[in-house]
Amino acid sequence: MHDAFITRAIAAYTQLYGPPTRTRRFSRTERQAHESAVVVYLPDEVDQKVPEDNLTSLWTAGFGAETICSDFPCELGMEVKGSLNDHSAGALAESLIELAEVPSANGRLFHNGQILTNASLPVFPRFATALLIDWESVYGFRFPEPLSEVGCLRVVPLFPSEAEFVEACTDPGRGYRSLRSRGLNETDPDREAVIG
């Protein structure tokens, strides 16, 4: 059943964004047998010429069939400025899988708007804090049928001052959007903090 869900999730990504550049499969057997995947989208030559389109996107496939978030069934995803090489994309894909496995390992579910501390994201070594926020923070992202109940949490690397700012907001989505309006480009590993 899990493999069937992964196949449907990859088909949904393909429907939304076209065929992935790469699909990385993962198999775990430590606690229980578990299959998952990460789809990787690298920018093509046209995308690389437009700064806002020059992104590598990575999304998990398989966790929407489990309960990892208290708000809705979901996958995890993130975007990185530029085109990642195979090693960097692989390391980041592995870290997304490890992050998605945390709720089943510790028994505590993620929630939309959660701040994570001690996050380890290989392409973002300067960031130890991250925000989990609905991929579409205003209206909510959901996959097309038959996975329309499954959403996606965006993993947003933050500096501590930015995380404190989001935590101080009554609505984390509004806090995230406020950071974006202040110039936050969460895809840029070399960026500076937008909150001092």
N, CA and C of each residue as an Amber inpcrd file, in Angstrom:
protein
   588
   0.8220000  -1.1960000   0.0000000   0.0000000   0.0000000   0.0000000
   0.8650000   1.2580000   0.0000000   1.9600000   1.2320000   0.7830000
   2.8060000   2.4150000   0.8470000   3.4040000   2.7320000  -0.5220000
   3.8420000   1.6910000  -1.2280000   4.4200000   1.8990000  -2.5540000
   3.3830000   2.4890000  -3.5090000   2.1300000   2.0620000  -3.3720000
   1.0580000   2.6120000  -4.2100000   0.8540000   4.0940000  -3.9030000
   0.9290000   4.4700000  -2.6190000   0.7790000   5.8830000  -2.2670000
   1.9360000   6.7020000  -2.8370000   3.1490000   6.1920000  -2.7260000
   4.3150000   6.8990000  -3.2750000   4.1240000   7.1250000  -4.7750000
   3.6650000   6.0920000  -5.4730000   3.4190000   6.2070000  -6.9150000
   2.3820000   7.2890000  -7.1980000   1.2990000   7.3360000  -6.4070000
   0.2640000   8.3610000  -6.6010000   0.8130000   9.7550000  -6.2820000
   1.6440000   9.8670000  -5.2470000   2.2180000  11.1650000  -4.8950000
   3.1450000  11.6620000  -6.0150000   3.9720000  10.7850000  -6.5460000
   4.8630000  11.1700000  -7.6510000   4.0430000  11.5700000  -8.8700000
   2.9540000  10.8580000  -9.1230000   2.0700000  11.2200000 -10.2420000
   1.4440000  12.5930000 -10.0150000   1.1090000  12.9170000  -8.7630000
   0.5350000  14.2350000  -8.4550000   1.5680000  15.3310000  -8.6770000
   2.8090000  15.1090000  -8.2400000   3.8730000  16.0950000  -8.5060000
   4.0340000  16.2860000 -10.0120000   4.0110000  15.1810000 -10.7510000
   4.1600000  15.2510000 -12.2050000   3.0140000  16.0370000 -12.8290000
   1.8010000  15.8180000 -12.3440000   0.6460000  16.5630000 -12.8420000
   0.8050000  18.0600000 -12.5790000   1.3230000  18.4080000 -11.4000000
   1.4680000  19.8250000 -11.0280000   2.6720000  20.4950000 -11.6840000
   3.8030000  19.8000000 -11.7410000   5.0740000  20.4410000 -12.1100000
   5.8040000  19.7940000 -13.2800000   5.2360000  18.7510000 -13.8620000
   5.9230000  18.0110000 -14.9030000   6.7600000  16.9000000 -14.2880000
   7.3910000  16.0890000 -15.1220000   8.1960000  14.9790000 -14.5970000
   9.3840000  15.4830000 -13.7740000   9.6520000  14.8460000 -12.6310000
  10.8130000  15.2590000 -11.8350000  12.1170000  14.9960000 -12.5840000
  13.1220000  15.8030000 -12.2660000  14.4510000  15.5760000 -12.8270000
  15.0110000  14.2560000 -12.3170000  14.8050000  14.0090000 -11.0090000
  15.2520000  12.7770000 -10.3650000  14.2220000  12.3740000  -9.3200000
  14.1480000  11.0830000  -9.0860000  13.3690000  10.5620000  -7.9560000
  14.2970000   9.6590000  -7.1700000  14.4630000   9.9860000  -5.9050000
  15.3380000   9.1920000  -5.0390000  14.4640000   8.3480000  -4.1190000
  14.6800000   7.0540000  -4.1330000  13.9240000   6.1270000  -3.2790000
  14.7280000   5.8410000  -2.0170000  14.0080000   5.7200000  -0.9090000
  14.6240000   5.4260000   0.3820000  13.9020000   4.2420000   1.0080000
  14.6490000   3.3990000   1.6630000  14.0820000   2.2490000   2.3490000
  14.7100000   2.1650000   3.7300000  13.8660000   2.0930000   4.7430000
  14.3330000   2.0120000   6.1250000  13.8200000   0.7170000   6.7410000
  14.6240000   0.1310000   7.5960000  14.1940000  -1.0790000   8.2910000
  14.5160000  -1.0340000   9.7840000  15.0220000   0.1020000  10.2860000
  15.4460000   0.1600000  11.6890000  14.3150000  -0.2220000  12.6470000
  13.2190000   0.5460000  12.6370000  12.1010000   0.2730000  13.5440000
  11.0730000  -0.6210000  12.8630000  10.7230000  -0.2620000  11.6600000
   9.7900000  -1.0440000  10.8550000  10.0820000  -0.7310000   9.3940000
   9.7040000  -1.6440000   8.5310000   9.9530000  -1.4260000   7.1070000
   9.2040000  -0.1780000   6.6420000   9.8980000   0.6650000   5.9290000
   9.2990000   1.9290000   5.4970000   9.9170000   2.3440000   4.1710000
   9.0830000   2.6000000   3.1990000   9.5260000   3.0750000   1.8890000
   9.1280000   4.5380000   1.7520000   9.9440000   5.3180000   1.1060000
   9.6230000   6.7220000   0.8130000  10.4630000   7.1520000  -0.3780000
  10.2040000   8.3630000  -0.8340000  10.9570000   8.8980000  -1.9650000
  11.0390000  10.4090000  -1.8320000  11.9500000  10.9950000  -2.5640000
  12.0390000  12.4510000  -2.7120000  12.1200000  12.7330000  -4.2040000
  11.2240000  13.6050000  -4.6710000  11.3180000  14.0540000  -6.0550000
  12.1510000  15.3250000  -6.0730000  13.0250000  15.4200000  -7.0640000
  13.9290000  16.5590000  -7.2040000  13.6710000  17.2040000  -8.5590000
  13.4520000  18.5100000  -8.5390000  13.2870000  19.2860000  -9.7670000
  14.4380000  20.2750000  -9.8570000  15.2670000  20.1240000 -10.8780000
  16.3570000  21.0700000 -11.1190000  15.8900000  22.0890000 -12.1550000
  16.3750000  23.3260000 -12.0610000  15.9740000  24.3210000 -13.0630000
  16.5680000  23.9780000 -14.4230000  15.7620000  24.1640000 -15.4730000
  16.2830000  23.9400000 -16.8200000  17.0110000  25.2050000 -17.2860000
  17.5160000  25.2020000 -18.5220000  18.3020000  26.3350000 -19.0260000
  17.4990000  27.6310000 -19.0390000  16.2220000  27.5510000 -19.3700000
  15.3740000  28.7510000 -19.3870000  15.1900000  29.2760000 -17.9610000
  14.8810000  28.3680000 -17.0090000  14.6940000  28.7740000 -15.6080000
  15.9560000  29.4150000 -15.0370000  17.1140000  28.9140000 -15.4190000
  18.3660000  29.4190000 -14.8660000  18.6260000  30.8730000 -15.2520000
  17.9840000  31.3450000 -16.3130000  18.1770000  32.7290000 -16.7670000
  17.2780000  33.7150000 -16.0250000  16.2760000  33.2110000 -15.3110000
  15.3380000  34.0620000 -14.5700000  15.5760000  33.8200000 -13.0830000
  16.1330000  34.7970000 -12.3530000  16.5180000  34.5600000 -10.9560000
  15.4310000  33.9250000 -10.0840000  14.1840000  34.3890000 -10.1810000
  13.1390000  33.8270000  -9.3120000  12.7110000  32.4140000  -9.7220000
  13.0710000  31.9760000 -10.9330000  12.7540000  30.6160000 -11.3830000
  13.9440000  29.6680000 -11.2520000  15.1130000  30.2020000 -10.9420000
  16.3260000  29.4010000 -10.8520000  16.3840000  28.7150000  -9.4840000
  15.5470000  27.6840000  -9.3270000  15.3990000  26.9920000  -8.0520000
  15.4850000  25.4860000  -8.2320000  16.0580000  24.8280000  -7.2260000
  15.9580000  23.3810000  -7.1080000  14.8660000  23.1170000  -6.0820000
  13.9020000  22.2820000  -6.4410000  12.7930000  21.9460000  -5.5420000
  12.8850000  20.4830000  -5.1590000  12.6460000  20.2030000  -3.8790000
  12.6520000  18.8290000  -3.3750000  11.4010000  18.6150000  -2.5370000
  10.7160000  17.4770000  -2.7630000   9.5220000  17.1310000  -1.9990000
   9.5440000  15.6540000  -1.6560000   9.1170000  15.3400000  -0.4500000
   8.9950000  13.9380000  -0.0690000   7.7670000  13.3240000  -0.7280000
   7.7620000  12.0110000  -0.8220000   6.6080000  11.2500000  -1.3150000
   6.4880000   9.9980000  -0.4510000   5.3600000   9.8510000   0.2020000
   5.1140000   8.6680000   1.0260000   4.6190000   8.9890000   2.4220000
   4.9350000  10.1730000   2.9220000   4.5640000  10.5040000   4.2990000
   3.1250000  10.9740000   4.4330000   2.5000000  11.3650000   3.3270000
   1.0930000  11.7370000   3.3630000   0.1880000  10.5630000   3.6920000
   0.7080000   9.3490000   3.5890000  -0.0560000   8.1530000   3.9430000
   0.0680000   7.8470000   5.4310000   0.9220000   8.5930000   6.1270000
   1.1410000   8.4070000   7.5530000   0.6100000   9.6380000   8.2910000
   0.7290000   9.6180000   9.5860000   0.3440000  10.7820000  10.3720000
   1.6240000  11.4030000  10.9230000   2.0970000  12.4760000  10.2410000
   3.2850000  13.1750000  10.7290000   2.9350000  14.5940000  11.1760000
   1.7120000  15.0520000  10.8690000   1.2930000  16.4140000  11.1920000
  -0.0990000  16.3610000  11.8170000  -0.3060000  17.1380000  12.8760000
  -1.6000000  17.1390000  13.5590000  -2.6730000  17.8920000  12.7870000
  -2.2960000  18.7300000  11.8300000  -3.2570000  19.5610000  11.1130000
  -3.8560000  18.8870000   9.8770000  -3.0410000  18.1520000   9.1350000
  -3.4980000  17.4970000   7.9100000  -2.4320000  16.5050000   7.4600000
  -2.8220000  15.4690000   6.6900000  -1.8100000  14.5790000   6.1310000
  -0.8950000  15.4010000   5.2120000   0.3980000  15.1460000   5.2640000
   1.2780000  16.0160000   4.4710000   2.5820000  15.3510000   4.0760000
   3.1890000  15.9810000   3.0990000   4.5630000  15.7420000   2.6900000
   5.3700000  16.9550000   3.1390000   6.6920000  16.8690000   3.0390000
   7.5740000  18.0030000   3.3230000   8.2600000  18.4260000   2.0370000
   8.5520000  19.7150000   1.9060000   9.2420000  20.1890000   0.7180000
  10.0530000  21.4360000   1.0040000  10.9700000  21.7020000   0.1160000
  11.7380000  22.9490000   0.2020000  12.3470000  23.2890000  -1.1450000
  12.7330000  24.5510000  -1.2770000  13.3620000  25.0390000  -2.4990000
  14.7010000  25.6750000  -2.1440000  15.6460000  25.5480000  -3.0840000
  16.9930000  26.0920000  -2.9070000  17.3590000  26.8820000  -4.1470000
  17.9190000  28.0430000  -3.9380000  18.3640000  28.8940000  -5.0380000
  19.4210000  28.1740000  -5.8740000  19.2490000  28.2150000  -7.1940000
  20.2290000  27.6380000  -8.1070000  19.9830000  26.1670000  -8.3770000
  20.9210000  25.5810000  -9.0700000  20.8550000  24.1690000  -9.4410000
  21.8260000  23.3860000  -8.5670000  21.2930000  22.5080000  -7.7290000
  22.1510000  21.7210000  -6.8470000  22.8350000  20.6010000  -7.6220000
  24.0750000  20.3210000  -7.2570000  24.7350000  19.1600000  -7.8450000
  24.1590000  17.8950000  -7.2190000  24.5020000  16.7610000  -7.7740000
  23.9160000  15.4910000  -7.3450000  24.1960000  15.2040000  -5.8750000
  25.4030000  15.4880000  -5.4150000  25.7650000  15.2350000  -4.0160000
  24.9290000  16.1000000  -3.0720000  24.8260000  17.3980000  -3.3540000
  24.0680000  18.3070000  -2.4850000  22.5810000  17.9680000  -2.4870000
  22.0370000  17.6520000  -3.6720000  20.6170000  17.2690000  -3.7590000
  20.3760000  15.9840000  -2.9760000  21.2870000  15.0450000  -3.0690000
  21.1490000  13.7880000  -2.3330000  21.2120000  13.9940000  -0.8280000
  22.1380000  14.8390000  -0.3750000  22.2540000  15.1110000   1.0630000
  21.0050000  15.8140000   1.5890000  20.4780000  16.7660000   0.8260000
  19.2800000  17.4740000   1.2680000  18.0600000  16.5490000   1.2270000
  17.9710000  15.6970000   0.2200000  16.8760000  14.7250000   0.1540000
  16.9070000  13.8030000   1.3740000  18.0760000  13.3260000   1.7190000
  18.2370000  12.4630000   2.9030000  17.8050000  13.1920000   4.1710000
  18.1710000  14.4690000   4.2950000  17.7930000  15.2100000   5.5100000
  16.2810000  15.4540000   5.5600000  15.6240000  15.6380000   4.4040000
  14.1620000  15.7750000   4.3970000  13.4940000  14.4780000   4.8600000
  14.0080000  13.3480000   4.4130000  13.4680000  12.0540000   4.8480000
  13.6640000  11.9040000   6.3550000  14.8560000  12.2030000   6.8430000
  15.1120000  12.0850000   8.2840000  14.1910000  12.9980000   9.0810000
  13.9710000  14.2100000   8.5830000  13.0700000  15.1370000   9.2670000
  11.6460000  14.5970000   9.2710000  11.1800000  14.0790000   8.1470000
   9.8160000  13.5580000   8.0550000   9.6070000  12.3410000   8.9550000
  10.6800000  11.6430000   9.2970000  10.5690000  10.4650000  10.1600000
  10.5500000  10.8070000  11.6440000  10.8520000  12.0460000  12.0000000
  10.9230000  12.4400000  13.4100000   9.6250000  12.1640000  14.1680000
   8.4410000  12.5380000  13.6500000   7.2160000  12.2870000  14.4270000
   6.9920000  10.8180000  14.7890000   7.2910000   9.9060000  13.8790000
   7.0970000   8.4920000  14.2250000   8.1650000   8.0080000  15.1960000
   9.3380000   8.6410000  15.1810000  10.4040000   8.2430000  16.0910000
  10.1750000   8.7440000  17.5160000   9.6570000   9.9780000  17.6470000
   9.5080000  10.5260000  19.0030000   8.0580000  10.6230000  19.4740000
   7.1100000  10.2780000  18.6080000   5.7090000  10.2780000  19.0170000
   5.0610000  11.6470000  19.1010000   5.7460000  12.6870000  18.6300000
   5.1770000  14.0420000  18.6470000   4.9900000  14.5200000  17.2130000
   3.7510000  14.8280000  16.8770000   3.4280000  15.2420000  15.5170000
   3.8600000  16.6710000  15.2510000   4.2200000  16.9500000  13.9990000
   4.4580000  18.3170000  13.5580000   3.1310000  19.0660000  13.5380000
   3.2020000  20.3920000  13.4600000   2.0120000  21.1950000  13.1940000
   2.3850000  22.3700000  12.3040000   1.3930000  22.8240000  11.5560000
   1.5840000  23.9620000  10.6680000   1.9800000  25.1750000  11.5030000
   3.0910000  25.8110000  11.1370000   3.5770000  26.9720000  11.8700000
   4.6010000  26.6340000  12.9450000   5.0330000  25.3970000  13.0160000
   5.9750000  24.9610000  14.0460000   7.3910000  25.4440000  13.7570000
   8.0560000  25.9010000  14.8100000   9.4770000  26.2430000  14.7300000
  10.2770000  25.0410000  15.2110000  11.2290000  24.6200000  14.4020000
  12.1170000  23.5200000  14.7630000  13.4670000  24.0840000  15.1720000
  14.0030000  23.5920000  16.2550000  15.3580000  23.9750000  16.6710000
  16.2790000  22.7820000  16.4300000  17.5440000  23.0420000  16.3620000
  18.5470000  22.0050000  16.0830000  18.2920000  21.3060000  14.7550000
  17.7750000  22.0540000  13.7900000  17.5590000  21.4980000  12.4510000
  18.9030000  21.3620000  11.7460000  19.0350000  20.3180000  10.9650000
  20.2620000  20.0950000  10.2090000  19.8980000  19.9600000   8.7330000
  20.1930000  21.0100000   7.9820000  19.9020000  21.0350000   6.5510000
  21.2240000  21.2580000   5.8220000  21.7630000  20.2170000   5.1740000
  23.1170000  20.2620000   4.6190000  23.4430000  21.4560000   3.7360000
  22.5180000  21.9190000   2.9180000  22.8080000  23.0300000   2.0140000
  22.7100000  24.3750000   2.7490000  22.1630000  24.3440000   3.9600000
  21.9610000  25.5490000   4.7640000  22.7150000  25.4280000   6.0910000
  24.0500000  25.3230000   6.0640000  24.7970000  25.0640000   7.3040000
  24.7420000  26.2090000   8.3170000  24.3900000  27.4180000   7.8970000
  24.3460000  28.5620000   8.8150000  23.0330000  28.6290000   9.5910000
  22.1150000  27.7360000   9.2970000  20.7850000  27.7780000   9.9000000
  20.5490000  26.5330000  10.7500000  20.2140000  26.7300000  12.0190000
  19.8880000  25.6070000  12.9020000  18.4240000  25.6470000  13.3190000
  17.6750000  26.5930000  12.7610000  16.2630000  26.7580000  13.0730000
  15.4900000  26.7270000  11.7590000  14.2980000  26.1380000  11.7970000
  13.4700000  26.0920000  10.5960000  11.9960000  26.2140000  10.9840000
  11.2260000  26.7400000  10.0670000   9.7800000  26.8670000  10.2130000
   9.1180000  25.8490000   9.2980000   8.0910000  25.1710000   9.8050000
   7.2480000  24.3170000   8.9760000   5.9530000  25.0820000   8.7340000
   5.6840000  25.4160000   7.4830000   4.5090000  26.2310000   7.1580000
   3.8440000  25.6570000   5.9100000   2.5160000  25.7450000   5.8570000
   1.7910000  25.2510000   4.6910000   2.4410000  25.7970000   3.4200000
   2.6390000  24.9350000   2.4300000   3.3130000  25.3370000   1.1930000
   2.6880000  26.5840000   0.5950000   1.3840000  26.7090000   0.6950000
   0.6770000  27.9140000   0.2450000   0.0820000  28.5300000   1.5040000
   0.8010000  29.4790000   2.0950000   0.4840000  29.9370000   3.4510000
  -0.8020000  30.7390000   3.5760000  -1.3930000  31.1890000   2.4800000
  -2.6470000  31.9450000   2.5600000  -3.8500000  31.0150000   2.4230000
  -3.9190000  30.2690000   1.3250000  -5.1010000  29.4550000   1.0330000
  -4.9200000  27.9760000   1.3470000  -3.7110000  27.5480000   1.5870000
  -3.4530000  26.1390000   1.8580000  -3.2380000  25.3570000   0.5770000
  -2.1730000  24.5900000   0.5370000  -1.8470000  23.7550000  -0.6220000
  -2.4190000  22.3640000  -0.4070000  -3.0350000  21.8020000  -1.4230000
  -3.4510000  20.4090000  -1.4220000  -3.1520000  19.8250000  -2.7990000
  -2.8150000  18.5400000  -2.7960000  -2.5480000  17.8270000  -4.0410000
  -3.8380000  17.6590000  -4.8280000  -3.7260000  17.4050000  -6.1410000
  -4.9280000  17.0960000  -6.9310000  -5.4690000  15.7080000  -6.5590000
  -6.7000000  15.4250000  -6.9820000  -7.3020000  14.0930000  -6.7750000
  -6.3620000  13.0350000  -7.3300000  -6.2350000  11.9030000  -6.7240000
  -7.0070000  11.3810000  -5.6040000  -6.3840000  11.6740000  -4.2430000
  -5.4300000  12.5990000  -4.1780000  -4.7400000  12.9110000  -2.9150000
  -5.1310000  14.2930000  -2.3860000  -6.3590000  14.7030000  -2.6410000
  -6.7640000  16.0690000  -2.3170000  -6.8040000  16.3780000  -0.8230000
  -6.6980000  15.3640000   0.0290000  -6.6460000  15.6200000   1.4700000
  -5.2110000  15.8470000   1.9520000  -4.2320000  15.6000000   1.0860000
  -2.8190000  15.6870000   1.4680000  -2.2620000  17.0580000   1.1080000
  -1.5960000  17.6770000   2.0750000  -0.9480000  18.9620000   1.8580000
   0.5600000  18.8170000   1.8650000   1.2380000  19.9500000   2.0000000
   2.6980000  19.9510000   2.0450000   3.1550000  21.0420000   2.9980000
   4.0500000  20.6900000   3.8910000   4.6750000  21.6780000   4.7570000
   6.0020000  22.1020000   4.1470000   6.1520000  23.4010000   3.9750000
   7.3920000  23.9860000   3.4610000   8.3900000  24.0690000   4.6180000
   9.6150000  23.6400000   4.3900000  10.6800000  23.7510000   5.3790000
  11.4320000  25.0400000   5.0610000  11.3660000  25.9910000   5.9970000
  11.9470000  27.3210000   5.7880000  13.0920000  27.5290000   6.7830000
  14.3490000  27.5050000   6.3210000  15.4640000  27.7780000   7.2270000
  15.3970000  29.2270000   7.7300000  15.5430000  29.4030000   9.0430000
  15.4670000  30.7340000   9.6460000  16.6410000  30.9750000  10.5650000
  16.9750000  32.2530000  10.7250000  17.8920000  32.6730000  11.7740000
  17.1030000  32.7520000  13.0810000  17.7570000  32.6620000  14.2480000
  17.0390000  32.7300000  15.5220000  16.1600000  33.9800000  15.6740000
  16.6370000  35.1380000  15.2140000  15.8390000  36.3580000  15.3380000
  14.5560000  36.2680000  14.5050000  14.6300000  35.6250000  13.3620000
  13.4480000  35.4470000  12.5100000  12.4710000  34.4560000  13.1410000
  13.0130000  33.3890000  13.7370000  12.1600000  32.4120000  14.4150000
  11.4360000  33.0660000  15.5900000  12.1390000  33.8960000  16.3530000
  11.5040000  34.6060000  17.4700000  10.3980000  35.5200000  16.9650000
  10.6220000  36.1740000  15.8350000   9.6120000  37.0500000  15.2510000
   8.3480000  36.2580000  14.8990000   8.5220000  35.0990000  14.2460000
   7.3660000  34.2700000  13.8790000   6.6520000  33.7710000  15.1310000
   7.4140000  33.3320000  16.1310000   6.8070000  32.8360000  17.3700000
   6.0150000  33.9190000  18.0930000   6.4270000  35.1820000  17.9480000
   5.7310000  36.2910000  18.6100000   4.4150000  36.6430000  17.9100000
   4.2250000  36.1680000  16.7040000   2.9870000  36.4420000  15.9580000
   1.9100000  35.4450000  16.3890000   0.6850000  35.9120000  16.4890000
  -0.4120000  34.9980000  16.8300000  -0.7100000  34.0410000  15.6870000
  -0.4060000  34.4280000  14.4670000  -0.6140000  33.5910000  13.2840000
   0.7430000  33.3720000  12.6100000   1.3190000  32.1620000  12.7230000
   2.6270000  31.9090000  12.1050000   2.6450000  32.1640000  10.5990000
   1.5310000  31.8980000   9.9240000   1.4590000  32.1680000   8.4850000
   1.6290000  33.6430000   8.1960000   0.9880000  34.4700000   8.9940000
   1.1300000  35.9150000   8.8460000   2.5640000  36.3490000   9.1710000
   3.1630000  35.7330000  10.1870000   4.5570000  36.0390000  10.5200000
   5.4950000  35.6960000   9.3820000   5.2640000  34.5220000   8.7690000
   6.0700000  34.1040000   7.6210000   5.9030000  35.0940000   6.4640000
   4.6710000  35.4500000   6.1580000   4.4240000  36.3960000   5.0560000
   5.0240000  37.7610000   5.3650000   5.0410000  38.1600000   6.6220000
   5.6670000  39.4210000   7.0030000   7.1780000  39.3690000   6.7710000
   7.7910000  38.2350000   7.0960000   9.2250000  38.0760000   6.8010000
   9.4800000  38.1670000   5.3060000   8.5900000  37.5400000   4.5100000
   8.7310000  37.6100000   3.0540000   8.6280000  39.0530000   2.5700000
   7.6990000  39.8240000   3.1410000   7.5430000  41.2190000   2.7090000
   8.7370000  42.0690000   3.1420000   9.4930000  41.6070000   4.1280000
  10.7080000  42.3120000   4.5690000  11.9320000  41.8900000   3.7660000
  11.7370000  40.9770000   2.7950000  12.8370000  40.5810000   1.9200000
  13.3550000  39.1740000   2.1250000  12.6980000  38.3710000   2.9680000
  13.1470000  36.9960000   3.1860000  13.1410000  36.2140000   1.8760000
  14.2750000  35.6180000   1.5460000  14.3680000  34.6740000   0.4270000
  14.8790000  33.3670000   1.0170000  13.9380000  32.5390000   1.4720000
  14.3010000  31.3130000   2.1780000  15.0460000  30.3240000   1.3120000
  15.1090000  30.5500000   0.0110000  15.8040000  29.6300000  -0.8910000
  17.3100000  29.8970000  -0.9450000  17.7530000  31.0090000  -0.3840000
  19.1450000  31.4410000  -0.5080000  19.9560000  31.0710000   0.7350000
  20.8360000  30.0650000   0.6440000  21.6540000  29.6800000   1.7960000
  22.6270000  30.7650000   2.2470000  22.9280000  31.7380000   1.3710000
  23.9020000  32.7850000   1.6910000  23.2530000  34.0830000   2.1570000
  21.9500000  34.0720000   2.3450000  21.2440000  35.3030000   2.7010000
  21.5910000  35.7640000   4.1130000  21.2480000  37.0160000   4.3720000
  21.3990000  37.5960000   5.7190000  20.0250000  37.6350000   6.3940000
  20.0060000  37.7920000   7.6820000  18.7440000  37.8670000   8.4320000
  17.9780000  39.1140000   8.0430000  16.6500000  39.0160000   7.9490000
  15.8160000  40.1690000   7.6360000  15.3030000  40.8370000   8.9230000
  15.5190000  40.1940000  10.0660000  15.2080000  40.7620000  11.3810000
  16.5130000  40.7880000  12.1520000  16.8990000  41.9670000  12.6600000
  18.1850000  42.1050000  13.3640000  18.2320000  41.5610000  14.7280000
